[in-house]
């Protein structure tokens, strides 16, 4: 966004997108303040493992962080192998030469040896001179960048973290009856585990679907559970011609930036946070910056989401069956790649799925999905 040269920027929200924007701006000499309505960064998370996707092609995530000046002072573990299961528990082991994703931790536990993404980014922001105001919701006219998280639930996830005797694993279960429109997952690393169920349909029955996922993973490979914690998160997806509203730049989940295929948004959060900072530093248009990075990818992810949901368990089984025939990172990259036929499907999907009601998004011209039903 083209602005007069100012040296003070205020940001609403201390999530990854807001913190990345703050770090980049502070390093460029800006006086940056963040207003965080919670008592700490990462407070809505429970120390869970989350996925940073690395399979959409282009630059490796760690290389991208280095390029934009973000240090990896937080726990980050490359994932090169996993086991996928379909609804019959037929399994396929997949692998890749380069990481197809990274595991990070979320939360505000400062005592843990695995530093969370939230704590790592906060420490970088504080070292750069950023001021963070906790327990304060910024007024709309106070801020320049909005990084407050999702406005509505297009998908919902329930997760449980626990200590376990299970062996290290990355398991993903594709079963529309257990995780309608989504998937279930179990990540175990050095005795710590995160078990989750992510859904885009039948959201009121989230607890039922989570319990079914837990039972299914116990059937696959029984494991112990101690010191369990549970939490919820949700995802917001929208397509827009501009992520600027009332002269405020919307980043991360606040701007509906997600990969809609698997509901992964951390890569998008980092990129949009950087683009917002770059718009101030280099006097470039914010919309031009994020569109060059993400517009085509978001469009494709909507078509991928439609294909994913329309195939049912048979289609999900085919996804699992075909995954082991390739380097898995390359397999995922093909899903994310642009093509003429996906571009042709996009207007059809948008027309069929578009909400007909007024929504909560702040953008004047945008697309978002209507409420889903089974």
C-alpha positions in Angstrom: 0.0 0.0 0.0 1.5 3.4 -1.0 1.8 5.6 2.0 3.6 8.8 3.0 6.8 8.0 4.7 6.1 7.5 8.4 8.1 5.7 11.0 5.4 4.4 13.3 3.2 1.4 12.6 0.6 -0.1 14.9 -0.5 -3.8 14.5 -3.6 -5.6 15.9 -2.7 -9.1 16.9 0.5 -10.9 17.9 0.1 -14.1 15.9 2.7 -15.2 13.3 1.6 -12.7 10.6 1.6 -9.8 12.9 4.9 -10.7 14.5 6.6 -11.2 11.1 5.4 -7.8 9.9 6.6 -6.2 13.2 10.1 -7.8 13.0 10.6 -6.7 9.4 9.4 -3.2 10.1 11.4 -2.8 13.2 14.6 -3.9 11.5 13.9 -1.3 8.9 13.8 1.4 11.5 10.1 1.7 12.2 8.6 2.3 15.6 6.3 -0.7 15.9 3.5 -1.4 18.5 1.5 -4.5 18.7 -1.9 -4.7 20.5 -2.7 -8.3 21.7 -6.1 -8.8 23.4 -4.9 -12.0 25.1 -2.5 -12.2 28.0 0.3 -13.8 26.0 1.3 -14.8 22.5 0.1 -18.2 21.4 -2.3 -18.4 24.3 -5.1 -20.1 22.4 -2.8 -23.1 21.6 -1.8 -26.0 23.8 1.7 -26.7 22.8 0.5 -28.7 19.8 2.6 -29.7 16.8 1.4 -27.9 13.7 2.4 -28.3 10.1 4.2 -25.7 8.0 3.5 -27.0 4.4 6.5 -27.2 2.1 4.9 -29.1 -0.8 3.4 -26.3 -2.9 6.5 -25.8 -4.9 8.8 -22.9 -5.1 11.1 -21.9 -2.3 11.8 -24.2 0.7 10.2 -22.7 3.8 13.5 -22.3 5.7 15.1 -20.6 2.7 12.1 -18.2 2.5 12.5 -17.3 6.2 16.2 -16.6 5.7 15.4 -14.5 2.6 13.0 -12.3 4.5 15.2 -12.0 7.6 13.4 -14.3 10.1 15.6 -16.5 12.2 14.7 -20.0 13.2 15.1 -19.5 16.9 12.1 -21.9 17.5 11.6 -25.6 17.2 11.2 -26.8 13.6 11.6 -30.4 12.5 11.6 -31.5 8.8 9.2 -34.2 7.8 10.3 -36.5 4.9 8.1 -39.5 5.6 4.6 -40.3 6.7 2.0 -43.1 6.7 -1.4 -42.4 5.1 -4.5 -44.4 5.8 -7.9 -44.6 4.0 -11.3 -45.4 5.5 -10.5 -49.2 5.4 -7.2 -48.5 7.1 -5.3 -49.5 3.9 -2.0 -47.7 4.4 0.7 -46.2 2.2 4.1 -45.1 3.3 5.2 -41.9 1.5 8.5 -40.2 1.5 10.4 -37.4 -0.2 14.0 -36.4 -0.7 13.3 -32.9 0.6 10.9 -32.1 3.4 7.3 -31.9 2.3 6.5 -30.2 5.5 7.9 -29.0 8.8 6.6 -29.6 12.3 6.6 -26.6 14.7 5.0 -26.1 18.1 2.4 -23.5 19.1 1.7 -22.0 22.5 3.1 -19.8 25.2 4.9 -22.3 27.4 8.3 -20.7 27.9 9.7 -23.5 30.0 9.6 -26.2 27.3 12.8 -27.3 25.6 11.0 -27.1 22.2 10.5 -23.3 21.8 7.2 -22.6 20.1 6.9 -20.6 16.9 5.0 -17.9 18.9 7.7 -17.5 21.5 10.5 -17.5 18.9 8.9 -14.8 16.8 8.1 -12.8 20.0 11.7 -12.9 21.1 12.8 -11.7 17.7 10.3 -8.9 17.8 11.3 -7.7 21.3 15.0 -7.9 20.3 14.2 -5.7 17.3 12.6 -3.1 19.6 8.9 -3.9 19.1 6.5 -2.9 21.9 3.7 -5.4 22.7 0.7 -4.3 24.7 -1.2 -7.3 26.2 -4.8 -7.5 27.2 -5.6 -4.6 24.9 -7.9 -4.7 21.9 -6.9 -1.9 19.6 -9.6 0.4 18.3 -10.2 0.2 14.6 -8.8 3.7 13.9 -5.6 2.9 15.9 -3.9 0.3 13.7 -2.3 0.1 10.3 -2.1 -3.7 10.0 -4.8 -6.2 11.2 -3.5 -9.6 12.2 -6.3 -10.7 14.6 -6.9 -14.2 13.3 -9.9 -15.8 11.6 -13.3 -14.0 11.6 -15.5 -17.1 10.9 -15.2 -20.9 10.9 -14.9 -22.4 7.4 -13.2 -25.4 9.1 -12.8 -26.6 12.7 -10.2 -28.7 14.4 -10.0 -30.3 17.8 -6.6 -31.3 19.1 -5.1 -33.2 22.0 -1.5 -33.0 23.2 -0.2 -35.7 25.5 2.9 -37.7 26.5 3.1 -41.2 25.2 5.1 -44.4 24.8 4.3 -44.5 21.1 7.1 -44.5 18.5 7.8 -41.5 16.4 5.3 -41.2 13.6 3.4 -39.0 11.2 0.0 -40.6 10.6 -2.8 -39.1 8.5 -6.2 -40.7 8.2 -8.6 -39.9 5.3 -12.1 -41.0 6.1 -15.1 -38.8 5.4 -17.2 -40.4 8.1 -14.6 -39.7 10.8 -13.4 -36.4 9.5 -16.0 -35.0 7.0 -14.4 -32.8 4.5 -11.1 -33.0 6.3 -8.7 -35.6 7.9 -7.4 -36.8 11.2 -3.7 -36.9 12.2 -1.3 -38.2 14.8 2.2 -36.7 15.2 4.6 -38.3 17.7 8.1 -37.0 18.3 10.3 -38.0 21.2 7.4 -39.0 23.5 5.3 -36.0 22.8 2.2 -36.3 20.7 -0.5 -34.3 19.0 -3.7 -36.0 17.8 -6.2 -34.0 15.9 -9.3 -34.0 13.7 -10.0 -31.3 11.2 -13.4 -31.0 9.5 -15.1 -28.7 7.0 -18.6 -30.2 7.4 -20.8 -31.3 10.3 -19.1 -28.8 12.6 -21.5 -29.0 15.5 -20.5 -32.7 16.0 -16.8 -31.9 16.3 -16.4 -33.8 19.6 -18.0 -36.9 18.2 -15.6 -36.9 15.2 -12.6 -36.3 17.4 -13.5 -39.3 19.6 -14.0 -41.4 16.5 -10.5 -40.3 15.3 -8.9 -41.2 18.6 -10.5 -44.6 18.6 -9.3 -45.2 15.1 -5.7 -44.4 15.8 -5.8 -46.5 18.9 -7.0 -49.3 16.6 -4.1 -48.7 14.2 -1.3 -48.6 16.9 -2.3 -48.7 20.6 -0.5 -46.1 22.7 -0.5 -44.6 26.2 -1.9 -41.1 27.0 -0.7 -39.0 30.0 -0.9 -35.3 30.8 -3.5 -34.8 28.1 -4.7 -31.3 27.1 -7.3 -30.4 24.5 -8.1 -27.3 22.4 -9.9 -26.1 19.4 -9.0 -23.9 16.4 -10.7 -22.8 13.2 -9.9 -21.6 9.8 -11.2 -18.8 7.6 -10.9 -18.7 3.8 -11.8 -16.0 1.4 -10.9 -14.7 -2.1 -10.8 -11.0 -2.6 -9.7 -8.4 -5.1 -8.1 -6.4 -2.2 -7.0 -7.2 1.3 -7.1 -3.5 2.3 -10.2 -2.1 4.1 -10.5 1.4 5.5 -6.8 1.8 4.7 -5.8 -1.1 6.9 -3.8 -4.1 5.6 -5.2 -7.5 6.5 -2.7 -10.3 6.9 -2.8 -14.0 7.7 -6.1 -15.5 8.9 -7.6 -12.0 9.4 -7.4 -11.7 5.6 -8.7 -15.2 4.9 -5.3 -16.3 3.6 -5.2 -20.1 3.7 -4.3 -23.1 1.5 -7.9 -24.4 1.3 -6.9 -27.9 0.3 -5.6 -29.0 3.7 -6.4 -25.8 5.6 -2.8 -24.9 6.3 -2.2 -21.2 6.7 1.2 -20.6 8.4 3.2 -20.2 5.2 0.5 -17.7 4.1 0.7 -15.9 7.4 4.4 -15.4 7.2 4.3 -14.3 3.5 1.4 -11.8 4.0 3.1 -10.4 7.2 6.2 -9.8 5.2 4.3 -8.3 2.2 2.6 -5.8 4.6 5.9 -4.7 6.0 7.4 -4.5 2.5 4.5 -2.2 1.4 5.5 0.3 4.1 9.3 0.0 3.7 9.4 0.1 -0.1 6.3 2.1 -0.8 4.8 -0.7 -2.8 1.1 -1.6 -3.1 0.2 -4.3 -0.6 -2.4 -6.0 -2.9 0.2 -6.2 -5.7 2.7 -7.8 -3.4 0.5 -10.5 -1.9 -1.2 -11.3 -5.2 2.2 -12.0 -6.9 2.9 -14.5 -4.1 -0.5 -16.1 -3.3 -3.5 -15.2 -5.6 -3.1 -18.0 -8.0 -2.3 -20.5 -5.2 -5.4 -19.6 -3.3 -7.6 -19.9 -6.5 -6.2 -23.3 -7.1 -6.6 -24.4 -3.5 -10.4 -23.7 -3.8 -10.7 -26.0 -6.8 -8.6 -28.6 -5.0 -10.9 -28.3 -2.0 -14.0 -29.0 -4.3 -12.3 -32.0 -5.8 -11.3 -33.3 -2.4 -14.8 -33.1 -1.0 -16.6 -34.4 -4.1 -14.7 -37.7 -4.3 -16.0 -39.2 -1.1 -14.1 -42.1 0.5 -13.4 -43.6 -2.9 -11.6 -40.5 -4.1 -9.7 -40.2 -0.8 -8.6 -43.8 -1.2 -7.3 -43.0 -4.7 -5.4 -40.0 -3.2 -3.8 -42.3 -0.7 -3.1 -45.1 -3.2 -1.4 -42.8 -5.8 0.7 -41.0 -3.2 3.4 -43.6 -2.9 4.1 -43.7 -6.6 6.0 -40.5 -6.5 8.3 -38.4 -4.3 5.6 -37.1 -2.0 6.7 -33.5 -2.1 6.5 -33.6 -5.9 3.1 -35.3 -5.7 1.8 -32.5 -3.5 3.4 -29.9 -5.8 1.4 -31.3 -8.7 -1.8 -30.8 -6.8 -0.9 -27.2 -6.2 0.3 -26.5 -9.8 -1.8 -24.3 -12.0 -3.5 -25.8 -15.0 -6.0 -24.8 -17.7 -8.7 -27.2 -16.5 -8.5 -26.0 -12.9 -8.7 -22.4 -14.0 -11.8 -23.5 -16.0 -13.4 -25.1 -12.9 -12.8 -22.1 -10.7 -15.8 -19.9 -11.7 -18.1 -23.0 -11.5 -17.0 -23.8 -7.9 -17.2 -20.1 -6.9 -20.8 -19.9 -8.3 -21.9 -23.1 -6.6 -20.3 -22.5 -3.2 -20.7 -18.7 -2.9 -22.5 -17.6 0.2 -25.8 -15.8 -0.5 -25.9 -14.0 2.9 -24.1 -11.1 4.4 -20.8 -12.2 5.9 -18.4 -10.9 8.6 -15.5 -10.2 6.2 -14.5 -6.5 6.0 -13.7 -6.5 2.3 -16.0 -4.8 -0.1 -15.5 -7.2 -3.0 -14.7 -10.8 -2.1 -15.9 -14.4 -2.3 -16.5 -16.7 0.7 -18.2 -20.0 1.0 -21.7 -20.6 2.2 -22.4 -22.8 5.2 -21.8 -26.4 4.4 -24.1 -29.3 5.2 -23.8 -33.1 4.9 
